[in-house]
Amino acid sequence: METKLTILYLPAEEGGFTASIVEVPGAISEGDTIEEAREMVLDALNELTLARRELAATAVQQGATVEYVSAVGFS
């Protein structure tokens, strides 16, 4: 089963679109078109994931156990 995320596109007052991934707080970006907003919010998701992974690595140094899993199979 493949995991799917929900991208919400809202028209911006100044033009273009604001895009957010509903299931991932903080994954927000914008673009002049929906296609550009999609690309930008997926880049934001990648950056957010990398930053949170670094936080997890810090927790490991403090004695926590961390497991990395594939998102495939979640729904």
N, C-alpha and C positions, 0 to 999 in steps of 0.2 A: 504494500500500500504506500502511496506517495503522499508526503506531507504537502499541503497547500496552505499558503498564507493569503490573507485578504489585504489588498491595497485599496485604500479609500482615496479618491481624487476629489478635491474641492476646488472650485474656481476661486482664484485669488482676485481681490478687488482691483489690483494694479495690472491684472492680466496674467495669463498662465494658470498653473495649477499647483496646489500644495498636495503632496502625496504622503500618506502615512501607512505603515503596516500595522493593522489593528491589533494583532496578537503580540507585537513587540514594542513595548513602551520605549520611546526615544527614537524610533526609526521613522524619521520625518525628513522630507526634503521638498524641493520645488523645481519646476521647470516651465519653460514657455509652452510646451505641448504635453499631452499625456504621455507620449513616448519618452520624451526627455525626463519628465517627472518620474516615470517608472525606472529609468536607468539610474537616476540620481538617488532614489529611495533605496534601490537595491545596493548601490554603493554604500549608502549610509548604514544599511543592515550589516554589510560586510565589516565596515569600520567599527560599528558597535559591538559586533561579535568578537572581533580581535581585541578590543579594549576590555571587554568583560572576561575574556580568556586570560588576559594579563592579570586581572584582579584575582582570578582563580589561582593562578600560579603563585601569587603573593600569599594566598590563604594556605597553600601547600607548605610554604616555608614556615607557617605558624602551626603545622601539625595536622592540617585537614587532609582528607583523602578526596581526590578528584577523579571522576570517571568521564571519559569522552565517549559519546555515543552518536550514532548516525541518526538524523532526523527521519530517515526512511522507516516506515512502519507506524508512525504516529498519525493520528487523525484528529 
